[in-house]
Amino acid sequence: MTMGDETPVTTLILPVLIRPILSELEKQDVSASQTLRSALTKAEASHPGLAYDLVLGILRKGDLTVNMNESILRLQGAVSDSDGKYKISILNSPHFSKFLVVEYRLNRSEDAFQELNRKSAALKRILSRIPDEITDRKTFLETIKEIASAIKKLLDAVNEVNGFIPGTTGKQSLEQRKREFVKYSKRFSNTLKEYFKEGQANSVFVSALYLIHQTNMIITTVKNKCE
């Protein structure tokens, strides 16, 4: 995998792995943390996948072997709830302009938007449990049921928000994004069927990451049309 590949893990390295580390650094040195965050965000925007290549290079230098898909999926569970709070806290920083901050949380106060926040965070949180539960068949089957329910609830929340989207073009954009999400949901379901036949856990991790990415893209689309 190289810089700019259209794979879900490359889009999630920065928000899921690197930004939480920089948030911890901010407790000790605010200026250094914000400078690094700004530089990495700008670099990633110009060269998608750069953050992934950076982490991969460090792992290779240390002769370390890590399943990045599994690790990022597991880490996602730790950032879902705090994502919005962290982004809001830095929007007024002189080191940032708003468009540079990739945030997967809506700031609108209406119930429909906040419900979409909750449902997207809930789905990502459930998906993040997969690496820990996939080897326990009984537990994993229950988790799959939770994922199916969370997907339905997320789609219902998207439908509610659609009524707030101004203009026909905006509504069409969100509908297209929803169709993409449904497509990857079906792929996830098919991947699960293959897993129970062949036992390839990494394929499930990748498919789950695609679902997380598509969830983030729904939030991004709504933000672009309503905020």
Secondary structure as the mmCIF struct_conf table of DSSP 4:
data_model
#
loop_
_struct_conf.conf_type_id
_struct_conf.id
_struct_conf.beg_label_comp_id
_struct_conf.beg_label_asym_id
_struct_conf.beg_label_seq_id
_struct_conf.end_label_comp_id
_struct_conf.end_label_asym_id
_struct_conf.end_label_seq_id
TURN_TY1_P TURN_TY1_P1 MET A 3 GLY A 4
BEND BEND1 GLU A 6 GLU A 6
HELX_RH_AL_P HELX_RH_AL_P1 PRO A 8 LEU A 12
HELX_RH_PI_P HELX_RH_PI_P1 ILE A 13 ILE A 18
HELX_RH_AL_P HELX_RH_AL_P2 ARG A 19 GLU A 26
TURN_TY1_P TURN_TY1_P2 LYS A 27 GLN A 28
HELX_RH_AL_P HELX_RH_AL_P3 VAL A 30 SER A 46
BEND BEND2 HIS A 47 HIS A 47
TURN_TY1_P TURN_TY1_P3 PRO A 48 GLY A 49
HELX_RH_AL_P HELX_RH_AL_P4 LEU A 50 LYS A 61
TURN_TY1_P TURN_TY1_P4 GLY A 62 ASP A 63
HELX_RH_AL_P HELX_RH_AL_P5 MET A 68 VAL A 79
TURN_TY1_P TURN_TY1_P5 SER A 80 SER A 82
HELX_RH_AL_P HELX_RH_AL_P6 ASP A 83 ILE A 90
TURN_TY1_P TURN_TY1_P6 LEU A 91 ASN A 92
TURN_TY1_P TURN_TY1_P7 PRO A 94 HIS A 95
HELX_RH_3T_P HELX_RH_3T_P1 LYS A 98 LEU A 100
BEND BEND3 ARG A 105 ARG A 105
BEND BEND4 GLU A 110 GLU A 110
HELX_RH_AL_P HELX_RH_AL_P7 ASP A 111 LEU A 127
TURN_TY1_P TURN_TY1_P8 SER A 128 ARG A 129
HELX_RH_AL_P HELX_RH_AL_P8 ILE A 130 GLU A 133
TURN_TY1_P TURN_TY1_P9 ILE A 134 THR A 135
BEND BEND5 ASP A 136 ASP A 136
HELX_RH_AL_P HELX_RH_AL_P9 ARG A 137 ASN A 162
TURN_TY1_P TURN_TY1_P10 GLY A 163 PHE A 164
BEND BEND6 GLY A 167 GLY A 167
HELX_RH_AL_P HELX_RH_AL_P10 THR A 168 GLU A 198
HELX_RH_AL_P HELX_RH_AL_P11 ALA A 201 CYS A 226
#
